[in-house]
Amino acid sequence: MYVEIVARPKRADKDKYGEPKQRYQIMLTETASNELDKVSEELGITRSELLEKAIRQGLLNQVKLDASEIEDD
């Protein structure tokens, strides 16, 4: 069995965005978690920082739902 040890990405500065970060818990599928790990490792940043950047860059606004996922009130 071969195990490669990779340095953990540097944690983001606490006040990088002018406000302190808080801890939140989210639930993801294994597929989504693996993709988050893969991309954050490629960029050399933490999962938390990747999510922060995606949100601040407006990438969540690009998410679209198909009709089957939209609930009628």
N, CA, C and O atoms as CSV, one atom per row, in Angstrom:
chain,resi,resn,atom,element,x,y,z
A,1,MET,N,N,0.843,-1.174,0.000
A,1,MET,CA,C,0.000,0.000,0.000
A,1,MET,C,C,0.889,1.237,0.000
A,1,MET,O,O,1.816,1.331,0.805
A,2,TYR,N,N,0.622,2.176,-0.882
A,2,TYR,CA,C,1.395,3.402,-1.004
A,2,TYR,C,C,0.561,4.576,-0.518
A,2,TYR,O,O,-0.568,4.765,-0.972
A,3,VAL,N,N,1.098,5.360,0.393
A,3,VAL,CA,C,0.389,6.523,0.918
A,3,VAL,C,C,1.234,7.752,0.636
A,3,VAL,O,O,2.392,7.828,1.048
A,4,GLU,N,N,0.659,8.704,-0.062
A,4,GLU,CA,C,1.360,9.948,-0.351
A,4,GLU,C,C,0.927,11.001,0.658
A,4,GLU,O,O,-0.267,11.218,0.869
A,5,ILE,N,N,1.889,11.644,1.271
A,5,ILE,CA,C,1.588,12.692,2.239
A,5,ILE,C,C,1.678,14.036,1.519
A,5,ILE,O,O,2.709,14.385,0.944
A,6,VAL,N,N,0.583,14.773,1.566
A,6,VAL,CA,C,0.510,16.062,0.893
A,6,VAL,C,C,0.279,17.132,1.946
A,6,VAL,O,O,-0.524,16.953,2.862
A,7,ALA,N,N,0.986,18.243,1.811
A,7,ALA,CA,C,0.814,19.341,2.769
A,7,ALA,C,C,-0.603,19.885,2.683
A,7,ALA,O,O,-1.166,20.034,1.598
A,8,ARG,N,N,-1.165,20.177,3.840
A,8,ARG,CA,C,-2.505,20.750,3.893
A,8,ARG,C,C,-2.449,22.188,3.379
A,8,ARG,O,O,-1.501,22.913,3.679
A,9,PRO,N,N,-3.457,22.607,2.608
A,9,PRO,CA,C,-3.466,23.994,2.145
A,9,PRO,C,C,-3.447,24.965,3.328
A,9,PRO,O,O,-3.976,24.674,4.401
A,10,LYS,N,N,-2.833,26.108,3.105
A,10,LYS,CA,C,-2.766,27.131,4.144
A,10,LYS,C,C,-4.162,27.637,4.472
A,10,LYS,O,O,-4.982,27.850,3.579
A,11,ARG,N,N,-4.421,27.825,5.749
A,11,ARG,CA,C,-5.700,28.387,6.166
A,11,ARG,C,C,-5.773,29.848,5.752
A,11,ARG,O,O,-4.764,30.553,5.738
A,12,ALA,N,N,-6.964,30.287,5.420
A,12,ALA,CA,C,-7.174,31.678,5.027
A,12,ALA,C,C,-6.973,32.595,6.232
A,12,ALA,O,O,-7.186,32.192,7.375
A,13,ASP,N,N,-6.564,33.820,5.961
A,13,ASP,CA,C,-6.434,34.810,7.029
A,13,ASP,C,C,-7.800,35.043,7.657
A,13,ASP,O,O,-8.808,35.120,6.956
A,14,LYS,N,N,-7.830,35.155,8.980
A,14,LYS,CA,C,-9.096,35.296,9.695
A,14,LYS,C,C,-9.873,36.535,9.279
A,14,LYS,O,O,-11.098,36.491,9.171
A,15,ASP,N,N,-9.172,37.638,9.043
A,15,ASP,CA,C,-9.859,38.883,8.713
A,15,ASP,C,C,-9.702,39.254,7.241
A,15,ASP,O,O,-9.804,40.429,6.888
A,16,LYS,N,N,-9.462,38.297,6.406
A,16,LYS,CA,C,-9.234,38.550,4.981
A,16,LYS,C,C,-10.408,39.285,4.334
A,16,LYS,O,O,-10.206,40.099,3.433
A,17,TYR,N,N,-11.608,39.011,4.776
A,17,TYR,CA,C,-12.802,39.602,4.176
A,17,TYR,C,C,-13.416,40.696,5.050
A,17,TYR,O,O,-14.543,41.130,4.807
A,18,GLY,N,N,-12.681,41.136,6.058
A,18,GLY,CA,C,-13.166,42.214,6.903
A,18,GLY,C,C,-14.202,41.792,7.926
A,18,GLY,O,O,-14.853,42.635,8.543
A,19,GLU,N,N,-14.352,40.513,8.102
A,19,GLU,CA,C,-15.281,39.997,9.102
A,19,GLU,C,C,-14.795,38.628,9.546
A,19,GLU,O,O,-14.196,37.899,8.756
A,20,PRO,N,N,-15.045,38.268,10.797
A,20,PRO,CA,C,-14.575,36.963,11.264
A,20,PRO,C,C,-15.390,35.819,10.654
A,20,PRO,O,O,-16.584,35.962,10.389
A,21,LYS,N,N,-14.730,34.700,10.439
A,21,LYS,CA,C,-15.448,33.515,9.942
A,21,LYS,C,C,-16.087,32.793,11.117
A,21,LYS,O,O,-15.587,32.841,12.241
A,22,GLN,N,N,-17.184,32.133,10.842
A,22,GLN,CA,C,-17.874,31.328,11.838
A,22,GLN,C,C,-17.978,29.903,11.318
A,22,GLN,O,O,-17.918,29.669,10.111
A,23,ARG,N,N,-18.132,28.970,12.215
A,23,ARG,CA,C,-18.246,27.556,11.842
A,23,ARG,C,C,-19.701,27.230,11.523
A,23,ARG,O,O,-20.606,27.564,12.287
A,24,TYR,N,N,-19.915,26.572,10.380
A,24,TYR,CA,C,-21.235,26.104,9.965
A,24,TYR,C,C,-21.106,24.648,9.551
A,24,TYR,O,O,-20.024,24.193,9.180
A,25,GLN,N,N,-22.190,23.934,9.614
A,25,GLN,CA,C,-22.191,22.537,9.199
A,25,GLN,C,C,-23.111,22.400,7.996
A,25,GLN,O,O,-24.241,22.888,8.017
A,26,ILE,N,N,-22.631,21.735,6.944
A,26,ILE,CA,C,-23.456,21.468,5.774
A,26,ILE,C,C,-23.391,19.974,5.475
A,26,ILE,O,O,-22.465,19.285,5.903
A,27,MET,N,N,-24.366,19.489,4.750
A,27,MET,CA,C,-24.380,18.082,4.352
A,27,MET,C,C,-24.241,18.012,2.839
A,27,MET,O,O,-24.929,18.723,2.106
A,28,LEU,N,N,-23.334,17.137,2.377
A,28,LEU,CA,C,-23.078,16.938,0.959
A,28,LEU,C,C,-23.081,15.453,0.644
A,28,LEU,O,O,-22.849,14.619,1.520
A,29,THR,N,N,-23.343,15.134,-0.603
A,29,THR,CA,C,-23.160,13.750,-1.037
A,29,THR,C,C,-21.662,13.474,-1.107
A,29,THR,O,O,-20.856,14.405,-1.116
A,30,GLU,N,N,-21.297,12.229,-1.154
A,30,GLU,CA,C,-19.881,11.866,-1.274
A,30,GLU,C,C,-19.304,12.425,-2.575
A,30,GLU,O,O,-18.159,12.877,-2.603
A,31,THR,N,N,-20.090,12.394,-3.644
A,31,THR,CA,C,-19.641,12.914,-4.940
A,31,THR,C,C,-19.312,14.403,-4.841
A,31,THR,O,O,-18.264,14.839,-5.317
A,32,ALA,N,N,-20.203,15.184,-4.226
A,32,ALA,CA,C,-19.974,16.620,-4.086
A,32,ALA,C,C,-18.765,16.893,-3.195
A,32,ALA,O,O,-17.964,17.781,-3.489
A,33,SER,N,N,-18.633,16.138,-2.117
A,33,SER,CA,C,-17.505,16.303,-1.208
A,33,SER,C,C,-16.187,15.988,-1.909
A,33,SER,O,O,-15.201,16.702,-1.726
A,34,ASN,N,N,-16.165,14.935,-2.702
A,34,ASN,CA,C,-14.953,14.569,-3.443
A,34,ASN,C,C,-14.573,15.648,-4.442
A,34,ASN,O,O,-13.393,15.955,-4.605
A,35,GLU,N,N,-15.561,16.226,-5.110
A,35,GLU,CA,C,-15.300,17.289,-6.083
A,35,GLU,C,C,-14.767,18.535,-5.371
A,35,GLU,O,O,-13.851,19.194,-5.865
A,36,LEU,N,N,-15.337,18.850,-4.225
A,36,LEU,CA,C,-14.872,19.983,-3.432
A,36,LEU,C,C,-13.415,19.767,-3.020
A,36,LEU,O,O,-12.605,20.690,-3.099
A,37,ASP,N,N,-13.082,18.553,-2.581
A,37,ASP,CA,C,-11.706,18.212,-2.221
A,37,ASP,C,C,-10.772,18.350,-3.423
A,37,ASP,O,O,-9.695,18.937,-3.318
A,38,LYS,N,N,-11.190,17.811,-4.551
A,38,LYS,CA,C,-10.363,17.813,-5.754
A,38,LYS,C,C,-10.032,19.238,-6.196
A,38,LYS,O,O,-8.870,19.561,-6.443
A,39,VAL,N,N,-11.045,20.078,-6.295
A,39,VAL,CA,C,-10.832,21.439,-6.770
A,39,VAL,C,C,-10.029,22.254,-5.759
A,39,VAL,O,O,-9.135,23.005,-6.148
A,40,SER,N,N,-10.332,22.119,-4.480
A,40,SER,CA,C,-9.587,22.881,-3.477
A,40,SER,C,C,-8.120,22.461,-3.457
A,40,SER,O,O,-7.242,23.305,-3.280
A,41,GLU,N,N,-7.845,21.180,-3.634
A,41,GLU,CA,C,-6.464,20.714,-3.679
A,41,GLU,C,C,-5.748,21.249,-4.908
A,41,GLU,O,O,-4.589,21.656,-4.823
A,42,GLU,N,N,-6.435,21.253,-6.061
A,42,GLU,CA,C,-5.835,21.785,-7.295
A,42,GLU,C,C,-5.473,23.257,-7.141
A,42,GLU,O,O,-4.442,23.700,-7.648
A,43,LEU,N,N,-6.311,24.014,-6.447
A,43,LEU,CA,C,-6.078,25.448,-6.259
A,43,LEU,C,C,-5.165,25.745,-5.072
A,43,LEU,O,O,-4.691,26.871,-4.921
A,44,GLY,N,N,-4.917,24.746,-4.232
A,44,GLY,CA,C,-4.055,24.929,-3.071
A,44,GLY,C,C,-4.698,25.761,-1.974
A,44,GLY,O,O,-4.017,26.479,-1.242
A,45,ILE,N,N,-6.031,25.656,-1.867
A,45,ILE,CA,C,-6.764,26.379,-0.826
A,45,ILE,C,C,-7.648,25.397,-0.070
A,45,ILE,O,O,-7.849,24.264,-0.507
A,46,THR,N,N,-8.169,25.839,1.059
A,46,THR,CA,C,-9.040,24.968,1.850
A,46,THR,C,C,-10.420,24.872,1.207
A,46,THR,O,O,-10.788,25.690,0.364
A,47,ARG,N,N,-11.171,23.860,1.621
A,47,ARG,CA,C,-12.556,23.710,1.154
A,47,ARG,C,C,-13.363,24.940,1.537
A,47,ARG,O,O,-14.167,25.438,0.749
A,48,SER,N,N,-13.143,25.423,2.747
A,48,SER,CA,C,-13.846,26.599,3.242
A,48,SER,C,C,-13.568,27.815,2.358
A,48,SER,O,O,-14.484,28.561,2.010
A,49,GLU,N,N,-12.305,28.007,2.003
A,49,GLU,CA,C,-11.934,29.158,1.170
A,49,GLU,C,C,-12.520,29.019,-0.236
A,49,GLU,O,O,-12.931,30.013,-0.836
A,50,LEU,N,N,-12.562,27.803,-0.762
A,50,LEU,CA,C,-13.160,27.581,-2.076
A,50,LEU,C,C,-14.635,27.969,-2.068
A,50,LEU,O,O,-15.105,28.654,-2.975
A,51,LEU,N,N,-15.358,27.534,-1.050
A,51,LEU,CA,C,-16.777,27.893,-0.944
A,51,LEU,C,C,-16.949,29.405,-0.777
A,51,LEU,O,O,-17.832,30.003,-1.392
A,52,GLU,N,N,-16.109,30.016,0.049
A,52,GLU,CA,C,-16.168,31.473,0.262
A,52,GLU,C,C,-15.978,32.210,-1.063
A,52,GLU,O,O,-16.737,33.125,-1.383
A,53,LYS,N,N,-14.971,31.811,-1.828
A,53,LYS,CA,C,-14.696,32.465,-3.118
A,53,LYS,C,C,-15.843,32.252,-4.106
A,53,LYS,O,O,-16.236,33.186,-4.805
A,54,ALA,N,N,-16.382,31.036,-4.171
A,54,ALA,CA,C,-17.490,30.755,-5.092
A,54,ALA,C,C,-18.698,31.638,-4.767
A,54,ALA,O,O,-19.344,32.170,-5.669
A,55,ILE,N,N,-18.994,31.787,-3.495
A,55,ILE,CA,C,-20.131,32.607,-3.076
A,55,ILE,C,C,-19.862,34.070,-3.381
A,55,ILE,O,O,-20.718,34.746,-3.951
A,56,ARG,N,N,-18.691,34.570,-3.012
A,56,ARG,CA,C,-18.371,35.987,-3.201
A,56,ARG,C,C,-18.235,36.361,-4.676
A,56,ARG,O,O,-18.436,37.523,-5.031
A,57,GLN,N,N,-17.900,35.407,-5.542
A,57,GLN,CA,C,-17.774,35.682,-6.965
A,57,GLN,C,C,-19.098,35.497,-7.706
A,57,GLN,O,O,-19.147,35.598,-8.932
A,58,GLY,N,N,-20.164,35.229,-6.963
A,58,GLY,CA,C,-21.485,35.127,-7.563
A,58,GLY,C,C,-21.771,33.829,-8.279
A,58,GLY,O,O,-22.729,33.751,-9.049
A,59,LEU,N,N,-20.967,32.809,-8.048
A,59,LEU,CA,C,-21.166,31.552,-8.763
A,59,LEU,C,C,-22.438,30.834,-8.343
A,59,LEU,O,O,-22.976,30.041,-9.115
A,60,LEU,N,N,-22.929,31.095,-7.138
A,60,LEU,CA,C,-24.173,30.448,-6.711
A,60,LEU,C,C,-25.357,30.962,-7.514
A,60,LEU,O,O,-26.358,30.262,-7.666
A,61,ASN,N,N,-25.248,32.187,-8.032
A,61,ASN,CA,C,-26.329,32.751,-8.850
A,61,ASN,C,C,-26.458,32.039,-10.190
A,61,ASN,O,O,-27.464,32.205,-10.879
A,62,GLN,N,N,-25.469,31.260,-10.566
A,62,GLN,CA,C,-25.503,30.540,-11.837
A,62,GLN,C,C,-26.192,29.185,-11.724
A,62,GLN,O,O,-26.426,28.523,-12.735
A,63,VAL,N,N,-26.516,28.768,-10.508
A,63,VAL,CA,C,-27.172,27.482,-10.301
A,63,VAL,C,C,-28.611,27.568,-10.799
A,63,VAL,O,O,-29.343,28.496,-10.456
A,64,LYS,N,N,-28.996,26.617,-11.590
A,64,LYS,CA,C,-30.353,26.561,-12.138
A,64,LYS,C,C,-31.013,25.253,-11.710
A,64,LYS,O,O,-30.358,24.212,-11.643
A,65,LEU,N,N,-32.286,25.312,-11.426
A,65,LEU,CA,C,-33.060,24.111,-11.102
A,65,LEU,C,C,-33.899,23.708,-12.297
A,65,LEU,O,O,-34.385,24.566,-13.035
A,66,ASP,N,N,-34.074,22.399,-12.497
A,66,ASP,CA,C,-35.035,22.021,-13.533
A,66,ASP,C,C,-36.424,21.952,-12.918
A,66,ASP,O,O,-36.579,21.927,-11.697
A,67,ALA,N,N,-37.407,21.923,-13.765
A,67,ALA,CA,C,-38.803,22.012,-13.326
A,67,ALA,C,C,-39.151,20.996,-12.243
A,67,ALA,O,O,-39.933,21.300,-11.342
A,68,SER,N,N,-38.588,19.807,-12.317
A,68,SER,CA,C,-38.908,18.760,-11.353
A,68,SER,C,C,-38.415,19.094,-9.939
A,68,SER,O,O,-38.896,18.513,-8.967
A,69,GLU,N,N,-37.472,20.014,-9.818
A,69,GLU,CA,C,-36.924,20.365,-8.514
A,69,GLU,C,C,-37.608,21.575,-7.875
A,69,GLU,O,O,-37.351,21.890,-6.713
A,70,ILE,N,N,-38.458,22.237,-8.614
A,70,ILE,CA,C,-39.131,23.428,-8.119
A,70,ILE,C,C,-40.447,23.052,-7.470
A,70,ILE,O,O,-41.310,22.429,-8.087
A,71,GLU,N,N,-40.584,23.444,-6.210
A,71,GLU,CA,C,-41.812,23.134,-5.473
A,71,GLU,C,C,-42.820,24.261,-5.632
A,71,GLU,O,O,-42.454,25.436,-5.596
A,72,ASP,N,N,-44.069,23.911,-5.804
A,72,ASP,CA,C,-45.145,24.917,-5.823
A,72,ASP,C,C,-45.597,25.165,-4.406
A,72,ASP,O,O,-45.786,24.222,-3.636
A,73,ASP,N,N,-45.771,26.428,-4.050
A,73,ASP,CA,C,-46.229,26.769,-2.697
A,73,ASP,C,C,-47.735,26.764,-2.601
A,73,ASP,O,O,-48.287,27.029,-1.533
